[in-house]
Structures are given as structure tokens and as C-alpha cells.
């Protein structure tokens, strides 16, 4: 039976998906009950700061984590097929592809780039060497690598960072995957190249009709490129909404804090950015209650005691007792501002203003 | 080309210095006359003995000054003549002795290194791919056992098991037997046990080195990338991880080979192989300086040559090492530059010619 490929049947469905690592201190819950649905041809942006579990989530789904010491549970269905507990090697290089963060270290330094792109084609699609070469040259042209024939025989160190990232994208695109996971694809590139690479990815993703997961710590990168955005913190989903909804009506204090911590074009000169106080939570012994509560300016007593349930409003969902934009949220913030600290004892400073 | 010449000049200079130091040291420390003439050498009161001593001194140029003797030796050495032995007959000449013994040692050394590397690579890959697992821990213990087991002990064990008990391998080495062949009367088979004795210890040492480097390489992003492309586990290990992990192994291999060129005394003695190792010990004990000097020169040359080969090999393994040498020589260029690059370059050259004409 072939899996239906229409838009009604989502490509990837996660339900209460969990990944833990056995450590000496105990189980590190890197991904703690994530549920999501990725439709065909859609782009999902996963946003969160370092250590929020976004990379582990995706490597877990694709099955690239070392099996030893890793505990996976819940459900992850790819094209209707359960992945948890199964070997996913059959999908690698055929239906799933991954673009890594650092093009400087993600290409084999002692192999010609042409061979590295050809490898999965030769292996999975059984193309002859000349067929594969022709395909790779076409893809190099597609991703904007000049002189594609000459590049085939070059080594990674002979190419610039942007070129290498284009080679990486070629590797992923060559196999025409159903699911493309781009893990911070532009973080290590300079700004001028970033936009080109991101535009390229979105364009090819639309052309080939594949689904993409775009992992980033920069909400601005996800904006305009992702159809939906999922905000993660401490291994949990904080907020998940269609991109426009999210920016229109940011509900979770964490999303808002993340957004305030990056510069924006409409900022006046010398605007001070608002950093999020504190550090990401300990995932071996996470705080009871909301994971973000210790760093949240909205936190009340209940946030420290109970995990907020997921509130669903149409396509928009968030896990917070005192979301922004409704009365409870506003009251919570006012209470904290009046007493000068939050329920967890975090000092509240006067909101920073332009100097 | 300039690089190769520089290297060659370096080799010449090094050999000159080493030979001078060795030559001087040996002539200052000992009295070769005693070995040539026996007790007569000390009988300086007897005019007849003195006459013999004088004659011998003249024959072996011992009456000349040290620099003159060195110059004479160096002149002969350059033409491939290692001189006359300091023994009663002076026969066979050092050159003949080396010609007879060196191939035996070389054959043994090559076989031992082939065994060592041939075992070490799959052993290290298996261990590294399951780092810290039970397999890896067992293999580490085994490796340490082989590294710490002295040659002579391993030789006795192997000899007892494979030669005496099982009788699979011959127990005698006959220097006059032909080398290439697969019966007990061929030295290829007779060499197996001594080569195994040397090779097992080497394999264990190489395995330790390669395993560590492989574990480091396996944590690189490009390994994850290769896996995500669906490349099989075996191919990831042998095609992607092994090559960039070979540097330390090659470095140590070059040193080890050069060292073993000087002979493996314990193993040669135990298995009664008349090779360079036994020759050098005999020569040192009898103060037969020309022989010692010849072997010192062979070892020194081997060090230079094998380290140069190792440098070349680094470039073959890792393209990033090549860049500096690209402009060196046409031979190197054809080796290092891909054919397409060359063709493209030729095209450009042709075009420039056309334009200029």
C-alpha cells in the first residue's frame, strides 16, 4: 500500500514524543512530550534558545542519535509509519535529508565535493557515475554554484563558507526528500550569504513540494519563511501557531521575551535589547511547574507548582496560565511589578527605554 | 622540484654528520687492532710482533690521522664500497656482508609491518565504532597484553604452539632456501612466525593509536552527515572516517619501519635468522667498526627516506596538506591535481595563446 500524498494526510505526526539521555545524575529529559503535525509541502519553524531541545528533537525523529543511552518514547509517525523503536536507516538519503549548522565541519575534508553529493544518488538510486555527475552539475546550477563541472572535483577547503553550505544543500536536495530538516542552516554564515541561502531553501522547498523543518534561534529567520512556528523551551512546546497569528498575537511570555531579545529594524538607534534573565533549566531535574517560570516576569505561585496545560485557540496553542493579551496575563504582570519581584523571586527591573 | 632538492641536500648533510660522529666515536673508544691480530696486538715488546702490528696498521690505514681515514672511508662509501672488516681475514668485505644480510631483515620487516597494519586497521575500526562497549574494553585489554608482552616471550609461545604442537609452520630458517613459495622450504613461510612475533606487538600499538584518532573523527559533523545520507555503517567507517584518521599511524609507522631496518635482534636470534640485527651485535662486540658504521648509515638513510615518504603520504590522504606543494614539480602536479583541473588549465593556456597570436 502506498501512502497517500495529498495534503490531508500529514507527513509527520508527533504525539507526546519524548527523548531522554541516561546520565550519571539521572535521565536528562531533552525532549519532554512534544506533539506536532507537519503537512506536506509546508515549512515548520522550530525556535528556541540553545539547549531548548530543538536539535535533539529533530535528530531523534530522523534517528541520528546514538542508540546507546538514549531513551525514546511516545509516538512519531512518518507517512503513517511509526518511527519510535524502529530503525530509520531506510529513510536516510531517500525520504529524509538533513542540512547541518556548520558547513565548515559537515563536509568530509578529504573527499571531493562532487563525490559527496553523488554518494547517496549512486547508492540509493543506482545511478551510473556519468548520470550522477550530470545530476549533481544540474543541482549545483540550481543552488547557484558557478562553474559546476569544475566544482565537482574540488575539495571542501577550496570553497568558501557560502559555497560549502550550497554543497550541503545540494546533498540534501539531490535525493529529492519528502522531509528536509535544516538545523540552523545559516548560523555560521555571514549576513549577506544568510539571506541568499534561506531564500534558496524556501524556493527549492516550494518547487520540489517537500516539507521542511527549519530550526533556528532567530524568530526573524523563521518569520516569512515558515508556515507555522513552534517555540520550544526546556524540551517542551511553549507556543505553536501559524506564523502570522504568532506575530500578531504573541501569547506566551517566553515567545515575547525571545522576540524582545533580538534587534529589529524598526528599533530606534541605541535601543537596548531586553535579555532574558537566567539560564535554561536543568533538564535532569527540571523545575516543577512551568519550565520557564523561574525566568518569567509573569510568574505567579501556581506557575511554580503546576505545569500549565496546552490551551488551544483554533490553530494557535500555548502552554501558559497567564498569557499575554488577556486580562489574567496583564494582572499577573502588574502584580509582579507592584511587588518588585515574581513568584520565583526574580527581581523585576523597570522596562528598559531608549537612552 | 626545489623542495625535493632541498630535502635531498638535507639527507646528504645529515648522513655526513652522523657518519662523522659515529666514525669518530668508534675510533676513539676502541682498539680495532686487537680484533684483527688477536693477542699479538698487545705484544709491543717483541720486535716481530711490532712488525706485524705496523703492517696491519698500514693495511687498515690505522696509521693515518682520523680525518684522513674518514675521508678515505667517505670516498669509498659514496661509490658503494663499505670498506674492509676489522677481522683477522677482513673477509667478506662489508658490502658483501650487508648485501647478504640486509634482504633477510628487509623481508622480515615488510612481512611484520604488513601483518601489524593489516591487523591494526580492522581491529581499531571495530573497537572505535563501539567505543567503550564490552568489545572495545576486551580489545583494549588484549592490546595492552600484546604491547607489554616482551618479544622473546611471545616468540616462545608462538613457536611452541604453531611449530612444535600444531606443526603448521617450520621450525628452522634456512638462509639458502628460495624466498617466494608456499612450502616449508621457502623462506616466506619460514618467516611467518618471526614476522608474527614482531607484527602482533606492532598491531597492538598501532591499534591504540588508530582507535583514539578514529574516535575523534567519528565525532565530527561530517560523519553524522554521511550517516544522514544513508551511507552504510561499514562505508562510513572505512570510506569516511578511516582516511582522515591515519596521520598518527603513518607517522609512527615511518619511525617504526626505519627502526626495524636496523634488524630485530631478539627475534632474529631466537629464530636463528642471520640478519642485520645479529650482524650489528656481533660487530659491536668485536669492535668491527666498518660493519657497525654501514648499518648505522642504512638506518639513518631509512629514517630520512621513510619520513619523506610519510610526508608525501600525508598529502595523498589529505588534500589540505597539498596546497603548499602544488607549484613544486610537473610530476607532483599530475599526481595531485585532478585531470579535469589540468585540462581546464590547458584550455585556458591554449586560449591565451590563440588570443596573443
HADDOCK unambig.tbl for C-alpha pairs under 7 A between the chains (distance, minus, plus):
assign (segid A and resid 89 and name CA) (segid B and resid 230 and name CA) 6.29 0.50 0.50
assign (segid A and resid 92 and name CA) (segid B and resid 228 and name CA) 5.28 0.50 0.50
assign (segid A and resid 92 and name CA) (segid B and resid 229 and name CA) 5.41 0.50 0.50
assign (segid A and resid 92 and name CA) (segid B and resid 230 and name CA) 4.36 0.50 0.50
assign (segid A and resid 93 and name CA) (segid B and resid 228 and name CA) 6.32 0.50 0.50
assign (segid A and resid 93 and name CA) (segid B and resid 229 and name CA) 4.09 0.50 0.50
assign (segid A and resid 93 and name CA) (segid B and resid 230 and name CA) 4.65 0.50 0.50
assign (segid A and resid 97 and name CA) (segid B and resid 228 and name CA) 6.49 0.50 0.50
assign (segid A and resid 97 and name CA) (segid B and resid 229 and name CA) 6.88 0.50 0.50
assign (segid A and resid 98 and name CA) (segid B and resid 228 and name CA) 6.60 0.50 0.50
assign (segid A and resid 105 and name CA) (segid B and resid 221 and name CA) 5.69 0.50 0.50
assign (segid A and resid 105 and name CA) (segid B and resid 222 and name CA) 6.17 0.50 0.50
assign (segid A and resid 106 and name CA) (segid B and resid 221 and name CA) 4.64 0.50 0.50
assign (segid A and resid 106 and name CA) (segid B and resid 222 and name CA) 3.99 0.50 0.50
assign (segid A and resid 106 and name CA) (segid B and resid 225 and name CA) 6.21 0.50 0.50
assign (segid A and resid 107 and name CA) (segid B and resid 222 and name CA) 4.99 0.50 0.50
assign (segid A and resid 108 and name CA) (segid B and resid 222 and name CA) 5.34 0.50 0.50
assign (segid A and resid 110 and name CA) (segid B and resid 244 and name CA) 6.78 0.50 0.50
assign (segid A and resid 110 and name CA) (segid B and resid 317 and name CA) 6.94 0.50 0.50
assign (segid A and resid 110 and name CA) (segid B and resid 318 and name CA) 5.29 0.50 0.50
assign (segid A and resid 110 and name CA) (segid B and resid 319 and name CA) 6.10 0.50 0.50
assign (segid A and resid 120 and name CA) (segid B and resid 229 and name CA) 5.77 0.50 0.50
assign (segid A and resid 120 and name CA) (segid B and resid 230 and name CA) 6.70 0.50 0.50
assign (segid A and resid 120 and name CA) (segid B and resid 231 and name CA) 6.98 0.50 0.50
assign (segid A and resid 153 and name CA) (segid B and resid 338 and name CA) 6.93 0.50 0.50
assign (segid A and resid 157 and name CA) (segid B and resid 320 and name CA) 6.88 0.50 0.50
